[in-house]
Amino acid sequence: MTLARRHYKLNDDVVAKMREYAASGAALEHIAPALGVSYPAVRMWLSNAKGDNPTELELALLAAFNEGRAAGALQMVQHIHTAAANGDAKSAQWMLTHSPDYRRHYSDSSAERRAFREGLEIATAAMAEAGLTPDQQKKLLLQLQAKSGEKLEIADGESI
C-alpha cells in the first residue's frame, strides 16, 4: 500500500496563482517564492505529477503550469503578430525567427543548417562520382559523419 503524500502548502489557491504567473512567462525560480513555497518544492510537485503516483493537486499544478505557459505564449505571439501587421519590422523579424511555424525556414540557424547539409550533399555526391571503392566511400562518410554529427547515406541509399 502506497501512502498518499500530504501537501501542507499546495492547495487550489497555489494552483490558480501558478496558472497566472506561468502565463506571465516568469521563470519557475521566480514563480515559487511568489507562490510562497520553495523552488525545490515546486520542482518536486511538478516531477511527482509526471511520475507513477501523482496526487490530484500535483496533476492540477502541472496542468495549470502548462495552460499558463500556453496562454502566455499565445498572447505574446498575437501581440507580436499585430505589431508586425502594423509595419513594425522588428516584430516581423522576431516572428519569422522564433515562431515554430516559421523558424524552421527563416531563422539564421536554420539557414546555416541548410547550407551545411547542402555542402554535405555535394560532398557525398562528389564521392559517389569519384570512383572510390565502397570501403573508401564508407570510410570517408564515417569520417564526415563523426565530424558533422549528421546521419549520412551512401549514394545507393544505404545508411551507415
Biotite code that builds the C-alpha atoms (Angstrom):
import biotite.structure as struc

atoms = struc.array([
    struc.Atom([0.000, 0.000, 0.000], chain_id="A", res_id=1, res_name="MET", atom_name="CA", element="C"),
    struc.Atom([1.401, 3.377, -1.025], chain_id="A", res_id=2, res_name="THR", atom_name="CA", element="C"),
    struc.Atom([0.963, 6.215, 1.423], chain_id="A", res_id=3, res_name="LEU", atom_name="CA", element="C"),
    struc.Atom([-0.533, 9.346, -0.068], chain_id="A", res_id=4, res_name="ALA", atom_name="CA", element="C"),
    struc.Atom([1.578, 12.487, 0.099], chain_id="A", res_id=5, res_name="ARG", atom_name="CA", element="C"),
    struc.Atom([0.143, 15.309, 2.159], chain_id="A", res_id=6, res_name="ARG", atom_name="CA", element="C"),
    struc.Atom([0.589, 18.815, 0.896], chain_id="A", res_id=7, res_name="HIS", atom_name="CA", element="C"),
    struc.Atom([0.591, 21.495, 3.535], chain_id="A", res_id=8, res_name="TYR", atom_name="CA", element="C"),
    struc.Atom([1.234, 24.368, 1.126], chain_id="A", res_id=9, res_name="LYS", atom_name="CA", element="C"),
    struc.Atom([-0.113, 23.027, -2.176], chain_id="A", res_id=10, res_name="LEU", atom_name="CA", element="C"),
    struc.Atom([-3.777, 23.987, -2.496], chain_id="A", res_id=11, res_name="ASN", atom_name="CA", element="C"),
    struc.Atom([-6.265, 25.328, -5.041], chain_id="A", res_id=12, res_name="ASP", atom_name="CA", element="C"),
    struc.Atom([-5.091, 28.911, -4.456], chain_id="A", res_id=13, res_name="ASP", atom_name="CA", element="C"),
    struc.Atom([-1.482, 27.958, -5.312], chain_id="A", res_id=14, res_name="VAL", atom_name="CA", element="C"),
    struc.Atom([-2.710, 26.164, -8.446], chain_id="A", res_id=15, res_name="VAL", atom_name="CA", element="C"),
    struc.Atom([-4.660, 29.253, -9.583], chain_id="A", res_id=16, res_name="ALA", atom_name="CA", element="C"),
    struc.Atom([-1.669, 31.535, -8.940], chain_id="A", res_id=17, res_name="LYS", atom_name="CA", element="C"),
    struc.Atom([0.595, 29.126, -10.838], chain_id="A", res_id=18, res_name="MET", atom_name="CA", element="C"),
    struc.Atom([-1.581, 29.496, -13.950], chain_id="A", res_id=19, res_name="ARG", atom_name="CA", element="C"),
    struc.Atom([-1.433, 33.295, -13.695], chain_id="A", res_id=20, res_name="GLU", atom_name="CA", element="C"),
    struc.Atom([2.315, 33.512, -13.031], chain_id="A", res_id=21, res_name="TYR", atom_name="CA", element="C"),
    struc.Atom([3.199, 30.935, -15.693], chain_id="A", res_id=22, res_name="ALA", atom_name="CA", element="C"),
    struc.Atom([1.205, 32.953, -18.242], chain_id="A", res_id=23, res_name="ALA", atom_name="CA", element="C"),
    struc.Atom([3.398, 35.957, -17.490], chain_id="A", res_id=24, res_name="SER", atom_name="CA", element="C"),
    struc.Atom([6.428, 33.984, -18.691], chain_id="A", res_id=25, res_name="GLY", atom_name="CA", element="C"),
    struc.Atom([8.235, 34.179, -15.357], chain_id="A", res_id=26, res_name="ALA", atom_name="CA", element="C"),
    struc.Atom([10.883, 31.557, -14.621], chain_id="A", res_id=27, res_name="ALA", atom_name="CA", element="C"),
    struc.Atom([9.941, 28.786, -12.208], chain_id="A", res_id=28, res_name="LEU", atom_name="CA", element="C"),
    struc.Atom([12.681, 30.038, -9.865], chain_id="A", res_id=29, res_name="GLU", atom_name="CA", element="C"),
    struc.Atom([10.745, 33.323, -9.599], chain_id="A", res_id=30, res_name="HIS", atom_name="CA", element="C"),
    struc.Atom([7.280, 31.803, -9.529], chain_id="A", res_id=31, res_name="ILE", atom_name="CA", element="C"),
    struc.Atom([7.979, 29.604, -6.489], chain_id="A", res_id=32, res_name="ALA", atom_name="CA", element="C"),
    struc.Atom([8.663, 32.419, -3.990], chain_id="A", res_id=33, res_name="PRO", atom_name="CA", element="C"),
    struc.Atom([5.662, 34.345, -5.347], chain_id="A", res_id=34, res_name="ALA", atom_name="CA", element="C"),
    struc.Atom([3.587, 31.264, -4.532], chain_id="A", res_id=35, res_name="LEU", atom_name="CA", element="C"),
    struc.Atom([5.018, 31.259, -1.021], chain_id="A", res_id=36, res_name="GLY", atom_name="CA", element="C"),
    struc.Atom([6.907, 27.980, -1.432], chain_id="A", res_id=37, res_name="VAL", atom_name="CA", element="C"),
    struc.Atom([10.453, 26.934, -2.186], chain_id="A", res_id=38, res_name="SER", atom_name="CA", element="C"),
    struc.Atom([11.705, 26.258, -5.686], chain_id="A", res_id=39, res_name="TYR", atom_name="CA", element="C"),
    struc.Atom([12.650, 22.636, -4.778], chain_id="A", res_id=40, res_name="PRO", atom_name="CA", element="C"),
    struc.Atom([9.087, 22.057, -3.539], chain_id="A", res_id=41, res_name="ALA", atom_name="CA", element="C"),
    struc.Atom([7.558, 23.275, -6.824], chain_id="A", res_id=42, res_name="VAL", atom_name="CA", element="C"),
    struc.Atom([10.036, 21.189, -8.860], chain_id="A", res_id=43, res_name="ARG", atom_name="CA", element="C"),
    struc.Atom([9.194, 18.127, -6.736], chain_id="A", res_id=44, res_name="MET", atom_name="CA", element="C"),
    struc.Atom([5.440, 18.637, -7.163], chain_id="A", res_id=45, res_name="TRP", atom_name="CA", element="C"),
    struc.Atom([5.789, 19.020, -10.934], chain_id="A", res_id=46, res_name="LEU", atom_name="CA", element="C"),
    struc.Atom([8.097, 15.994, -11.085], chain_id="A", res_id=47, res_name="SER", atom_name="CA", element="C"),
    struc.Atom([5.655, 13.942, -8.998], chain_id="A", res_id=48, res_name="ASN", atom_name="CA", element="C"),
    struc.Atom([2.852, 14.932, -11.382], chain_id="A", res_id=49, res_name="ALA", atom_name="CA", element="C"),
    struc.Atom([4.808, 13.304, -14.218], chain_id="A", res_id=50, res_name="LYS", atom_name="CA", element="C"),
    struc.Atom([5.522, 10.186, -12.149], chain_id="A", res_id=51, res_name="GLY", atom_name="CA", element="C"),
    struc.Atom([3.648, 6.997, -11.395], chain_id="A", res_id=52, res_name="ASP", atom_name="CA", element="C"),
    struc.Atom([1.660, 8.063, -8.332], chain_id="A", res_id=53, res_name="ASN", atom_name="CA", element="C"),
    struc.Atom([0.679, 11.754, -8.604], chain_id="A", res_id=54, res_name="PRO", atom_name="CA", element="C"),
    struc.Atom([-1.826, 13.396, -6.310], chain_id="A", res_id=55, res_name="THR", atom_name="CA", element="C"),
    struc.Atom([-4.784, 15.350, -7.680], chain_id="A", res_id=56, res_name="GLU", atom_name="CA", element="C"),
    struc.Atom([-3.187, 18.632, -6.598], chain_id="A", res_id=57, res_name="LEU", atom_name="CA", element="C"),
    struc.Atom([0.125, 17.791, -8.268], chain_id="A", res_id=58, res_name="GLU", atom_name="CA", element="C"),
    struc.Atom([-1.695, 16.995, -11.509], chain_id="A", res_id=59, res_name="LEU", atom_name="CA", element="C"),
    struc.Atom([-3.678, 20.229, -11.207], chain_id="A", res_id=60, res_name="ALA", atom_name="CA", element="C"),
    struc.Atom([-0.452, 22.212, -10.633], chain_id="A", res_id=61, res_name="LEU", atom_name="CA", element="C"),
    struc.Atom([1.207, 20.712, -13.713], chain_id="A", res_id=62, res_name="LEU", atom_name="CA", element="C"),
    struc.Atom([-1.899, 21.376, -15.808], chain_id="A", res_id=63, res_name="ALA", atom_name="CA", element="C"),
    struc.Atom([-2.039, 24.974, -14.526], chain_id="A", res_id=64, res_name="ALA", atom_name="CA", element="C"),
    struc.Atom([1.644, 25.484, -15.344], chain_id="A", res_id=65, res_name="PHE", atom_name="CA", element="C"),
    struc.Atom([1.238, 24.108, -18.894], chain_id="A", res_id=66, res_name="ASN", atom_name="CA", element="C"),
    struc.Atom([-2.001, 26.009, -19.513], chain_id="A", res_id=67, res_name="GLU", atom_name="CA", element="C"),
    struc.Atom([-0.478, 29.230, -18.216], chain_id="A", res_id=68, res_name="GLY", atom_name="CA", element="C"),
    struc.Atom([2.614, 28.877, -20.402], chain_id="A", res_id=69, res_name="ARG", atom_name="CA", element="C"),
    struc.Atom([0.471, 28.141, -23.471], chain_id="A", res_id=70, res_name="ALA", atom_name="CA", element="C"),
    struc.Atom([-1.864, 31.079, -22.810], chain_id="A", res_id=71, res_name="ALA", atom_name="CA", element="C"),
    struc.Atom([1.045, 33.444, -22.239], chain_id="A", res_id=72, res_name="GLY", atom_name="CA", element="C"),
    struc.Atom([2.835, 32.320, -25.387], chain_id="A", res_id=73, res_name="ALA", atom_name="CA", element="C"),
    struc.Atom([-0.311, 32.725, -27.459], chain_id="A", res_id=74, res_name="LEU", atom_name="CA", element="C"),
    struc.Atom([-0.864, 36.200, -26.063], chain_id="A", res_id=75, res_name="GLN", atom_name="CA", element="C"),
    struc.Atom([2.701, 37.244, -26.879], chain_id="A", res_id=76, res_name="MET", atom_name="CA", element="C"),
    struc.Atom([2.546, 35.814, -30.395], chain_id="A", res_id=77, res_name="VAL", atom_name="CA", element="C"),
    struc.Atom([-0.734, 37.639, -31.040], chain_id="A", res_id=78, res_name="GLN", atom_name="CA", element="C"),
    struc.Atom([0.780, 40.899, -29.775], chain_id="A", res_id=79, res_name="HIS", atom_name="CA", element="C"),
    struc.Atom([3.861, 40.493, -31.983], chain_id="A", res_id=80, res_name="ILE", atom_name="CA", element="C"),
    struc.Atom([1.708, 39.486, -34.957], chain_id="A", res_id=81, res_name="HIS", atom_name="CA", element="C"),
    struc.Atom([-0.379, 42.641, -34.562], chain_id="A", res_id=82, res_name="THR", atom_name="CA", element="C"),
    struc.Atom([2.744, 44.800, -34.332], chain_id="A", res_id=83, res_name="ALA", atom_name="CA", element="C"),
    struc.Atom([4.214, 43.112, -37.417], chain_id="A", res_id=84, res_name="ALA", atom_name="CA", element="C"),
    struc.Atom([0.951, 43.629, -39.326], chain_id="A", res_id=85, res_name="ALA", atom_name="CA", element="C"),
    struc.Atom([1.168, 47.326, -38.427], chain_id="A", res_id=86, res_name="ASN", atom_name="CA", element="C"),
    struc.Atom([4.572, 47.613, -40.070], chain_id="A", res_id=87, res_name="GLY", atom_name="CA", element="C"),
    struc.Atom([6.885, 47.013, -37.115], chain_id="A", res_id=88, res_name="ASP", atom_name="CA", element="C"),
    struc.Atom([9.814, 45.339, -38.904], chain_id="A", res_id=89, res_name="ALA", atom_name="CA", element="C"),
    struc.Atom([11.472, 44.152, -35.685], chain_id="A", res_id=90, res_name="LYS", atom_name="CA", element="C"),
    struc.Atom([8.326, 42.302, -34.661], chain_id="A", res_id=91, res_name="SER", atom_name="CA", element="C"),
    struc.Atom([8.007, 40.736, -38.107], chain_id="A", res_id=92, res_name="ALA", atom_name="CA", element="C"),
    struc.Atom([11.643, 39.628, -37.940], chain_id="A", res_id=93, res_name="GLN", atom_name="CA", element="C"),
    struc.Atom([11.104, 38.195, -34.468], chain_id="A", res_id=94, res_name="TRP", atom_name="CA", element="C"),
    struc.Atom([8.046, 36.269, -35.693], chain_id="A", res_id=95, res_name="MET", atom_name="CA", element="C"),
    struc.Atom([9.953, 34.777, -38.599], chain_id="A", res_id=96, res_name="LEU", atom_name="CA", element="C"),
    struc.Atom([12.883, 33.656, -36.458], chain_id="A", res_id=97, res_name="THR", atom_name="CA", element="C"),
    struc.Atom([11.048, 32.494, -33.326], chain_id="A", res_id=98, res_name="HIS", atom_name="CA", element="C"),
    struc.Atom([7.581, 31.265, -34.241], chain_id="A", res_id=99, res_name="SER", atom_name="CA", element="C"),
    struc.Atom([7.538, 27.459, -34.567], chain_id="A", res_id=100, res_name="PRO", atom_name="CA", element="C"),
    struc.Atom([5.684, 27.752, -37.863], chain_id="A", res_id=101, res_name="ASP", atom_name="CA", element="C"),
    struc.Atom([8.331, 29.987, -39.416], chain_id="A", res_id=102, res_name="TYR", atom_name="CA", element="C"),
    struc.Atom([11.670, 29.497, -37.650], chain_id="A", res_id=103, res_name="ARG", atom_name="CA", element="C"),
    struc.Atom([12.464, 26.248, -39.427], chain_id="A", res_id=104, res_name="ARG", atom_name="CA", element="C"),
    struc.Atom([12.611, 28.218, -42.659], chain_id="A", res_id=105, res_name="HIS", atom_name="CA", element="C"),
    struc.Atom([13.652, 31.747, -41.723], chain_id="A", res_id=106, res_name="TYR", atom_name="CA", element="C"),
    struc.Atom([15.920, 31.734, -38.665], chain_id="A", res_id=107, res_name="SER", atom_name="CA", element="C"),
    struc.Atom([19.659, 32.280, -39.007], chain_id="A", res_id=108, res_name="ASP", atom_name="CA", element="C"),
    struc.Atom([20.482, 28.901, -37.501], chain_id="A", res_id=109, res_name="SER", atom_name="CA", element="C"),
    struc.Atom([18.123, 27.214, -39.969], chain_id="A", res_id=110, res_name="SER", atom_name="CA", element="C"),
    struc.Atom([19.868, 28.910, -42.873], chain_id="A", res_id=111, res_name="ALA", atom_name="CA", element="C"),
    struc.Atom([23.233, 27.758, -41.516], chain_id="A", res_id=112, res_name="GLU", atom_name="CA", element="C"),
    struc.Atom([21.960, 24.171, -41.095], chain_id="A", res_id=113, res_name="ARG", atom_name="CA", element="C"),
    struc.Atom([20.548, 24.159, -44.633], chain_id="A", res_id=114, res_name="ARG", atom_name="CA", element="C"),
    struc.Atom([23.851, 25.428, -46.077], chain_id="A", res_id=115, res_name="ALA", atom_name="CA", element="C"),
    struc.Atom([25.779, 22.858, -44.055], chain_id="A", res_id=116, res_name="PHE", atom_name="CA", element="C"),
    struc.Atom([23.533, 19.996, -45.204], chain_id="A", res_id=117, res_name="ARG", atom_name="CA", element="C"),
    struc.Atom([23.758, 21.171, -48.817], chain_id="A", res_id=118, res_name="GLU", atom_name="CA", element="C"),
    struc.Atom([27.549, 21.124, -48.518], chain_id="A", res_id=119, res_name="GLY", atom_name="CA", element="C"),
    struc.Atom([27.454, 17.584, -47.168], chain_id="A", res_id=120, res_name="LEU", atom_name="CA", element="C"),
    struc.Atom([25.135, 16.515, -50.006], chain_id="A", res_id=121, res_name="GLU", atom_name="CA", element="C"),
    struc.Atom([27.535, 17.990, -52.563], chain_id="A", res_id=122, res_name="ILE", atom_name="CA", element="C"),
    struc.Atom([30.469, 16.218, -50.890], chain_id="A", res_id=123, res_name="ALA", atom_name="CA", element="C"),
    struc.Atom([28.708, 12.840, -50.824], chain_id="A", res_id=124, res_name="THR", atom_name="CA", element="C"),
    struc.Atom([27.619, 13.231, -54.452], chain_id="A", res_id=125, res_name="ALA", atom_name="CA", element="C"),
    struc.Atom([31.203, 14.068, -55.449], chain_id="A", res_id=126, res_name="ALA", atom_name="CA", element="C"),
    struc.Atom([32.454, 10.991, -53.593], chain_id="A", res_id=127, res_name="MET", atom_name="CA", element="C"),
    struc.Atom([29.967, 8.812, -55.455], chain_id="A", res_id=128, res_name="ALA", atom_name="CA", element="C"),
    struc.Atom([31.241, 10.197, -58.773], chain_id="A", res_id=129, res_name="GLU", atom_name="CA", element="C"),
    struc.Atom([34.925, 9.911, -57.815], chain_id="A", res_id=130, res_name="ALA", atom_name="CA", element="C"),
    struc.Atom([35.085, 6.180, -58.473], chain_id="A", res_id=131, res_name="GLY", atom_name="CA", element="C"),
    struc.Atom([36.036, 5.260, -54.917], chain_id="A", res_id=132, res_name="LEU", atom_name="CA", element="C"),
    struc.Atom([35.670, 1.698, -53.727], chain_id="A", res_id=133, res_name="THR", atom_name="CA", element="C"),
    struc.Atom([32.729, 1.014, -51.421], chain_id="A", res_id=134, res_name="PRO", atom_name="CA", element="C"),
    struc.Atom([35.143, 0.676, -48.473], chain_id="A", res_id=135, res_name="ASP", atom_name="CA", element="C"),
    struc.Atom([36.758, 4.041, -49.267], chain_id="A", res_id=136, res_name="GLN", atom_name="CA", element="C"),
    struc.Atom([33.337, 5.675, -49.590], chain_id="A", res_id=137, res_name="GLN", atom_name="CA", element="C"),
    struc.Atom([32.224, 4.205, -46.284], chain_id="A", res_id=138, res_name="LYS", atom_name="CA", element="C"),
    struc.Atom([35.417, 5.326, -44.524], chain_id="A", res_id=139, res_name="LYS", atom_name="CA", element="C"),
    struc.Atom([35.052, 8.903, -45.834], chain_id="A", res_id=140, res_name="LEU", atom_name="CA", element="C"),
    struc.Atom([31.364, 9.037, -44.965], chain_id="A", res_id=141, res_name="LEU", atom_name="CA", element="C"),
    struc.Atom([32.068, 7.763, -41.456], chain_id="A", res_id=142, res_name="LEU", atom_name="CA", element="C"),
    struc.Atom([34.700, 10.485, -41.010], chain_id="A", res_id=143, res_name="GLN", atom_name="CA", element="C"),
    struc.Atom([32.280, 13.158, -42.283], chain_id="A", res_id=144, res_name="LEU", atom_name="CA", element="C"),
    struc.Atom([29.548, 11.788, -40.057], chain_id="A", res_id=145, res_name="GLN", atom_name="CA", element="C"),
    struc.Atom([31.831, 11.831, -36.996], chain_id="A", res_id=146, res_name="ALA", atom_name="CA", element="C"),
    struc.Atom([32.904, 15.436, -37.640], chain_id="A", res_id=147, res_name="LYS", atom_name="CA", element="C"),
    struc.Atom([29.484, 16.770, -38.639], chain_id="A", res_id=148, res_name="SER", atom_name="CA", element="C"),
    struc.Atom([27.135, 14.849, -36.373], chain_id="A", res_id=149, res_name="GLY", atom_name="CA", element="C"),
    struc.Atom([24.841, 14.351, -39.374], chain_id="A", res_id=150, res_name="GLU", atom_name="CA", element="C"),
    struc.Atom([23.493, 10.943, -40.384], chain_id="A", res_id=151, res_name="LYS", atom_name="CA", element="C"),
    struc.Atom([24.810, 10.275, -43.870], chain_id="A", res_id=152, res_name="LEU", atom_name="CA", element="C"),
    struc.Atom([23.945, 7.721, -46.530], chain_id="A", res_id=153, res_name="GLU", atom_name="CA", element="C"),
    struc.Atom([25.973, 6.090, -49.254], chain_id="A", res_id=154, res_name="ILE", atom_name="CA", element="C"),
    struc.Atom([24.863, 7.062, -52.769], chain_id="A", res_id=155, res_name="ALA", atom_name="CA", element="C"),
    struc.Atom([22.713, 3.913, -53.141], chain_id="A", res_id=156, res_name="ASP", atom_name="CA", element="C"),
    struc.Atom([20.676, 4.937, -50.071], chain_id="A", res_id=157, res_name="GLY", atom_name="CA", element="C"),
    struc.Atom([22.348, 2.511, -47.663], chain_id="A", res_id=158, res_name="GLU", atom_name="CA", element="C"),
    struc.Atom([22.585, 4.050, -44.209], chain_id="A", res_id=159, res_name="SER", atom_name="CA", element="C"),
    struc.Atom([25.931, 3.916, -42.412], chain_id="A", res_id=160, res_name="ILE", atom_name="CA", element="C"),
])
